[in-house]
Amino acid sequence: MLALRKVKSIVGVGAGGVLAFGGIGLWTGNEKFFKQFVSPVLDRIDPEFSHRAAVSMARFGFIRAACDGDSPNLQIKIANMQLSNPVGLAAGFDKSAECVRGMAKIGLGWVEIGSVTPRPQEGNPKPRIFRLPEDNAVINRYGFNNDGKEIVRKRLQEFKQRDPNYTVGVNLGANKDSPDRIKDYCEGVEAFSDTADYFVINISSPNTPNLRDLQKSESLPELLQRVINTRNAQERNVPIFLKVAPDLKDEDIRSISKTVLKKESRVDGLIVSNTTISRNGLASNLKDQIGGLSGKPLEKTSTELVGKFYKEIQGQIPIIGVGGVWSGEDAYNKICAGASAVQMYTALVYNGPGVVTRIKKELSDLLKENGFQSVQQAVGSSHRRTDA
């Protein structure tokens, strides 16, 4: 009966979506099969429909676990969190903690859920997500659609009761109509203080009006101080990360770096970066859609931004690099630029879950080839070579 209910629930997402995103071989880890047969079908199906089907497949266990364990040289410790590998899932895929267990099975070092807002939120009007296959990119303007902190908290608690050692971060957002957005972030910290392994203060989404204003020098110190004070009042001292936009000027980078290193507003890490509003060099006829761009076009920009932040903060707090991670080389370049770990999302859309295993193997091999015994040894190494 349980299996029957699962099947009915998935079918409810839509038979076409299940066939396209779940069908034969989708979650087998066969990247070649995915790219040749599944991805072309997805290009003809509503992207949000396919996204929901994927979440349902992962939620109900219709996914094959990665067979190989992680190489010892991939282990990394970030803000007192011990990870078996540095490749995590970025926020945006599992917005409401529906499929953490399924995504953990494909070999990700950790999963970040959200963005989660205090109250449930439907997000922006549809259509709000667009595939750009010519560019290996996605544009989304979801607008923090999620089930709200109460429901998401219960789901995360259920997961942690069964698997307390797997790392799950909670990406926090503010409701679109909130009169006090800083208060929303504080409420999120209070709600998840007993379950989250780390928090992400997401003030860099381009899809909530004026949200990025909180990155400005006149707003950021108050935000971080209030959030940190709220965290310090809880029983658990959960690490706090700040997620920044890629569309920052050098003076913004310097200002943010100074703020996050001050005692009263010091965070435990940075996530660099969110989606971009830039459209440089795109070929798709959908390039002018409003929203945040993710995927391969962001790879170089985000890696350069990682390097700039690393030089400003001089390695005093860890950085997680996000944007266009398509291969082990992409991950390696971000690590050498200053990232202690990386996150991915859009590469899964185009290559399927098998890409995780490939990236980890390629990264492990590159570390060995370049004389690094661990990820930590490689962090920021491109700067050391330049300085030398």
C-alpha positions as CSV (number, residue, x, y, z in Angstrom):
1,M,0.0,0.0,0.0
2,L,2.9,2.4,0.9
3,A,4.5,1.8,-2.5
4,L,1.2,2.3,-4.2
5,R,0.6,5.7,-2.5
6,K,4.1,6.8,-3.5
7,V,3.4,6.0,-7.1
8,K,0.1,7.8,-7.0
9,S,1.7,10.8,-5.5
10,I,4.4,10.9,-8.2
11,V,1.9,10.3,-11.0
12,G,0.0,13.3,-9.5
13,V,2.9,15.5,-10.6
14,G,2.2,14.5,-14.1
15,A,2.8,11.4,-16.2
16,G,4.8,13.4,-18.8
17,G,7.1,14.9,-16.1
18,V,7.7,11.5,-14.5
19,L,8.6,10.0,-17.9
20,A,10.8,12.8,-18.8
21,F,12.5,13.4,-15.4
22,G,12.0,10.1,-13.6
23,G,11.6,7.4,-16.3
24,I,14.0,4.8,-17.3
25,G,17.6,5.7,-16.4
26,L,17.0,9.3,-15.1
27,W,18.1,8.6,-11.6
28,T,20.5,5.7,-12.5
29,G,23.5,7.9,-12.4
30,N,24.2,7.3,-16.1
31,E,25.2,10.8,-17.2
32,K,25.6,9.8,-20.9
33,F,22.0,8.4,-21.0
34,F,20.7,11.5,-19.4
35,K,22.3,13.9,-21.8
36,Q,21.5,12.0,-24.9
37,F,17.9,10.9,-24.2
38,V,16.4,12.7,-21.2
39,S,17.7,16.3,-21.5
40,P,16.4,16.7,-25.0
41,V,12.9,15.7,-23.8
42,L,13.2,18.1,-20.9
43,D,13.9,21.0,-23.3
44,R,10.3,20.5,-24.6
45,I,8.6,20.3,-21.3
46,D,7.7,23.2,-18.9
47,P,10.8,23.5,-16.7
48,E,8.9,24.1,-13.5
49,F,6.8,21.0,-14.2
50,S,10.1,19.0,-14.6
51,H,11.5,20.5,-11.4
52,R,8.5,19.3,-9.4
53,A,8.7,15.9,-10.9
54,A,12.4,15.6,-10.0
55,V,11.7,16.7,-6.4
56,S,9.0,14.0,-6.2
57,M,11.3,11.3,-7.6
58,A,13.9,12.1,-5.0
59,R,11.4,12.5,-2.2
60,F,9.9,9.0,-2.7
61,G,13.2,7.2,-3.2
62,F,13.0,6.6,-6.9
63,I,16.7,7.2,-7.2
64,R,19.8,5.0,-7.2
65,A,22.4,5.6,-4.5
66,A,25.9,6.4,-5.6
67,C,28.0,3.3,-5.3
68,D,31.4,4.6,-4.6
69,G,32.5,6.2,-1.3
70,D,34.4,9.4,-1.2
71,S,38.2,9.6,-1.6
72,P,40.0,10.6,1.6
73,N,41.6,13.6,-0.1
74,L,38.1,15.1,-0.6
75,Q,37.4,15.5,3.1
76,I,37.1,19.1,4.4
77,K,36.1,20.8,7.6
78,I,34.2,24.1,7.3
79,A,33.1,26.1,10.3
80,N,33.3,23.0,12.5
81,M,31.3,20.9,10.0
82,Q,33.1,17.8,8.8
83,L,32.2,17.0,5.2
84,S,33.1,13.8,3.3
85,N,33.5,15.8,0.1
86,P,33.3,19.5,-0.8
87,V,30.5,19.2,-3.4
88,G,27.1,20.3,-2.1
89,L,23.7,21.1,-3.4
90,A,22.9,24.8,-3.7
91,A,19.7,26.2,-2.4
92,G,16.8,26.4,-4.9
93,F,16.3,22.8,-5.8
94,D,14.8,21.6,-2.5
95,K,13.1,24.7,-1.4
96,S,11.0,23.1,1.4
97,A,13.0,20.2,2.6
98,E,11.0,17.6,0.7
99,C,13.8,15.4,-0.7
100,V,16.9,15.8,1.4
101,R,17.3,12.1,1.8
102,G,17.1,11.5,-1.9
103,M,19.6,14.1,-2.8
104,A,22.0,12.9,-0.2
105,K,22.0,9.5,-1.9
106,I,23.6,10.7,-5.1
107,G,26.8,11.5,-3.3
108,L,26.6,15.1,-2.4
109,G,28.7,16.2,0.6
110,W,25.8,18.2,2.0
111,V,22.4,19.7,1.0
112,E,21.2,23.3,1.4
113,I,17.5,23.7,1.5
114,G,15.4,26.9,0.9
115,S,15.1,29.7,0.7
116,V,12.7,29.5,3.6
117,T,10.6,32.4,4.6
118,P,8.6,32.8,7.9
119,R,5.3,32.5,6.2
120,P,4.4,30.2,3.2
121,Q,4.8,32.0,-0.1
122,E,3.7,31.2,-3.6
123,G,6.3,33.2,-5.3
124,N,6.1,35.1,-8.5
125,P,3.5,34.5,-11.3
126,K,4.2,31.6,-13.8
127,P,6.0,31.1,-16.1
128,R,9.0,31.8,-13.9
129,I,11.8,29.4,-14.9
130,F,13.4,29.1,-18.4
131,R,16.0,26.6,-19.7
132,L,18.7,28.0,-22.0
133,P,20.2,24.8,-23.5
134,E,22.4,26.7,-26.0
135,D,24.1,28.4,-23.0
136,N,23.9,25.5,-20.5
137,A,22.0,28.0,-18.3
138,V,18.8,28.6,-16.5
139,I,16.9,31.8,-15.8
140,N,14.5,31.8,-12.8
141,R,12.3,34.3,-11.1
142,Y,10.7,32.0,-8.6
143,G,10.5,34.6,-5.8
144,F,11.2,32.5,-2.7
145,N,8.3,30.1,-3.2
146,N,8.2,27.7,-0.2
147,D,6.0,26.1,2.4
148,G,7.1,28.4,5.2
149,K,9.2,27.8,8.3
150,E,6.7,25.7,10.3
151,I,6.2,23.0,7.7
152,V,9.8,23.0,6.5
153,R,11.1,22.7,10.1
154,K,9.0,19.6,10.7
155,R,10.3,17.9,7.6
156,L,13.9,18.7,8.5
157,Q,13.4,17.4,12.1
158,E,12.1,14.1,10.6
159,F,15.1,13.8,8.5
160,K,17.5,14.6,11.3
161,Q,15.9,12.1,13.6
162,R,16.8,9.4,11.0
163,D,20.1,10.8,9.8
164,P,21.5,13.2,12.4
165,N,25.1,13.2,11.0
166,Y,24.3,14.3,7.5
167,T,24.9,18.1,7.0
168,V,21.9,20.2,6.0
169,G,22.1,24.0,5.7
170,V,19.0,26.2,5.9
171,N,19.0,29.2,3.4
172,L,16.8,31.9,4.9
173,G,14.8,34.5,3.1
174,A,12.3,37.3,3.8
175,N,8.7,37.4,2.8
176,K,8.0,39.7,-0.1
177,D,5.5,41.8,1.8
178,S,7.3,41.8,5.1
179,P,7.5,45.2,6.9
180,D,10.7,44.2,8.6
181,R,12.8,41.9,6.5
182,I,15.6,41.7,9.1
183,K,13.1,40.4,11.6
184,D,12.2,37.6,9.1
185,Y,15.8,36.4,9.1
186,C,15.9,36.4,12.9
187,E,12.6,34.4,13.0
188,G,14.2,31.9,10.7
189,V,17.2,31.5,13.0
190,E,14.9,31.0,15.9
191,A,12.8,28.4,14.1
192,F,15.7,26.2,12.8
193,S,18.2,26.7,15.7
194,D,17.7,23.1,16.9
195,T,17.9,21.4,13.4
196,A,20.1,23.4,11.0
197,D,23.8,22.6,10.7
198,Y,24.4,26.1,9.3
199,F,22.3,29.2,8.2
200,V,22.6,31.2,5.1
201,I,21.4,34.8,5.1
202,N,20.3,35.2,1.5
203,I,20.1,38.9,0.7
204,S,21.3,38.4,-2.9
205,S,18.4,37.0,-4.8
206,P,17.3,39.3,-7.7
207,N,13.8,38.1,-7.6
208,T,12.5,39.8,-4.4
209,P,12.2,43.6,-5.0
210,N,14.9,45.6,-3.2
211,L,16.3,42.6,-1.3
212,R,19.8,43.2,-2.6
213,D,19.7,46.6,-0.9
214,L,20.5,44.8,2.3
215,Q,24.0,44.2,1.0
216,K,24.7,47.9,1.1
217,S,27.1,49.3,3.7
218,E,24.3,51.2,5.5
219,S,22.1,48.1,5.9
220,L,24.4,45.1,6.2
221,P,25.9,45.8,9.7
222,E,22.5,46.0,11.3
223,L,21.2,42.9,9.6
224,L,24.2,40.8,10.6
225,Q,24.3,42.1,14.2
226,R,20.6,41.4,14.8
227,V,20.9,37.9,13.2
228,I,24.0,37.1,15.2
229,N,22.5,38.3,18.4
230,T,19.5,36.1,17.8
231,R,21.7,33.1,17.1
232,N,23.7,33.8,20.2
233,A,20.6,33.7,22.3
234,Q,19.8,30.1,21.2
235,E,21.1,26.9,22.8
236,R,23.1,25.9,19.8
237,N,25.8,28.0,18.2
238,V,24.9,27.4,14.6
239,P,27.3,28.8,12.0
240,I,26.0,31.7,9.9
241,F,27.0,32.2,6.2
242,L,26.2,35.3,4.1
243,K,25.3,34.7,0.4
244,V,26.3,37.5,-1.9
245,A,25.4,38.5,-5.5
246,P,27.9,38.2,-8.4
247,D,27.0,41.6,-9.6
248,L,29.1,43.5,-7.1
249,K,31.6,46.3,-7.7
250,D,35.1,46.2,-6.2
251,E,34.1,48.8,-3.6
252,D,31.1,46.6,-2.6
253,I,33.4,43.6,-2.1
254,R,35.7,45.7,0.1
255,S,32.8,47.0,2.1
256,I,31.2,43.6,2.6
257,S,34.5,42.0,3.5
258,K,35.2,44.7,6.2
259,T,31.7,44.2,7.7
260,V,31.8,40.4,7.9
261,L,35.2,40.5,9.7
262,K,34.1,43.0,12.4
263,K,33.6,41.4,15.8
264,E,29.9,42.5,16.1
265,S,29.0,41.4,12.6
266,R,31.4,38.6,11.9
267,V,29.9,35.7,10.0
268,D,31.3,32.1,9.8
269,G,31.6,32.0,6.1
270,L,30.6,33.5,2.7
271,I,28.7,31.9,-0.2
272,V,29.9,33.3,-3.5
273,S,27.7,33.7,-5.4
274,N,24.0,33.8,-6.2
275,T,22.5,34.1,-9.7
276,T,23.3,37.1,-11.9
277,I,21.3,39.7,-13.7
278,S,24.0,40.0,-16.3
279,R,23.3,38.5,-19.8
280,N,26.7,38.9,-21.4
281,G,27.5,36.5,-24.2
282,L,24.3,34.5,-24.2
283,A,23.0,32.9,-27.4
284,S,19.4,31.8,-26.4
285,N,16.4,33.8,-27.6
286,L,15.2,33.6,-23.9
287,K,18.2,35.6,-22.6
288,D,16.1,38.7,-22.0
289,Q,13.7,37.0,-19.6
290,I,13.7,38.7,-16.2
291,G,15.3,36.8,-13.4
292,G,18.5,35.4,-12.1
293,L,20.8,33.5,-14.5
294,S,22.6,30.4,-13.3
295,G,24.8,27.8,-15.0
296,K,27.9,27.7,-17.1
297,P,28.0,31.4,-18.1
298,L,28.4,32.3,-14.5
299,E,31.5,30.0,-13.9
300,K,34.3,32.5,-14.7
301,T,32.6,35.4,-13.0
302,S,31.9,33.6,-9.8
303,T,35.4,32.1,-9.7
304,E,36.9,35.6,-10.1
305,L,34.6,36.9,-7.3
306,V,35.7,34.0,-5.0
307,G,39.3,35.1,-5.6
308,K,38.5,38.8,-4.9
309,F,36.8,38.0,-1.6
310,Y,39.5,35.5,-0.6
311,K,42.2,38.3,-1.0
312,E,40.1,40.8,0.9
313,I,39.3,38.5,3.9
314,Q,42.8,36.8,3.7
315,G,41.4,33.4,4.5
316,Q,40.0,34.4,7.8
317,I,36.6,32.9,7.1
318,P,35.8,30.1,4.6
319,I,34.2,30.6,1.3
320,I,31.8,28.3,-0.6
321,G,32.0,28.8,-4.3
322,V,28.9,28.6,-6.4
323,G,28.2,29.2,-10.1
324,G,28.8,27.1,-13.2
325,V,30.3,24.1,-11.6
326,W,30.2,21.6,-14.5
327,S,33.3,19.6,-13.9
328,G,36.0,18.7,-11.5
329,E,38.2,21.3,-13.1
330,D,35.5,24.0,-12.4
331,A,35.4,22.9,-8.8
332,Y,39.2,22.8,-8.6
333,N,39.6,26.3,-10.0
334,K,37.2,27.7,-7.4
335,I,39.1,26.0,-4.6
336,C,42.4,27.3,-5.9
337,A,40.8,30.8,-6.1
338,G,39.9,30.5,-2.4
339,A,36.8,28.4,-1.9
340,S,36.9,25.6,0.7
341,A,33.9,23.9,-1.0
342,V,31.6,24.3,-3.9
343,Q,27.9,24.0,-4.6
344,M,26.0,23.0,-7.8
345,Y,22.5,23.0,-9.1
346,T,22.2,23.8,-12.8
347,A,24.7,21.1,-13.9
348,L,22.2,18.6,-12.4
349,V,19.5,20.0,-14.6
350,Y,21.5,19.3,-17.8
351,N,23.6,16.3,-16.8
352,G,21.6,14.4,-14.3
353,P,22.7,13.1,-10.9
354,G,25.6,11.1,-12.3
355,V,27.5,14.4,-12.7
356,V,28.1,14.5,-9.0
357,T,30.2,11.3,-9.0
358,R,32.1,12.5,-12.1
359,I,33.0,15.9,-10.6
360,K,34.2,14.3,-7.4
361,K,36.5,11.8,-9.2
362,E,37.9,14.6,-11.5
363,L,38.5,16.8,-8.5
364,S,40.2,14.1,-6.5
365,D,42.5,13.3,-9.5
366,L,43.4,17.0,-10.0
367,L,44.3,17.4,-6.4
368,K,46.7,14.4,-6.7
369,E,48.1,15.5,-10.0
370,N,49.0,18.9,-8.6
371,G,50.6,17.6,-5.4
372,F,47.8,18.4,-2.9
373,Q,47.0,15.7,-0.4
374,S,43.7,17.4,0.6
375,V,41.2,20.0,-0.5
376,Q,42.5,22.3,2.3
377,Q,46.0,22.4,0.9
378,A,44.7,23.6,-2.4
379,V,42.4,26.4,-1.0
380,G,43.7,29.8,-2.2
381,S,46.8,28.2,-3.9
382,S,46.5,30.3,-7.0
383,H,47.1,33.4,-5.0
384,R,50.2,31.8,-3.4
385,R,51.6,30.9,-6.8
386,T,50.9,34.5,-8.0
387,D,52.5,36.1,-4.9
388,A,55.6,33.8,-5.2
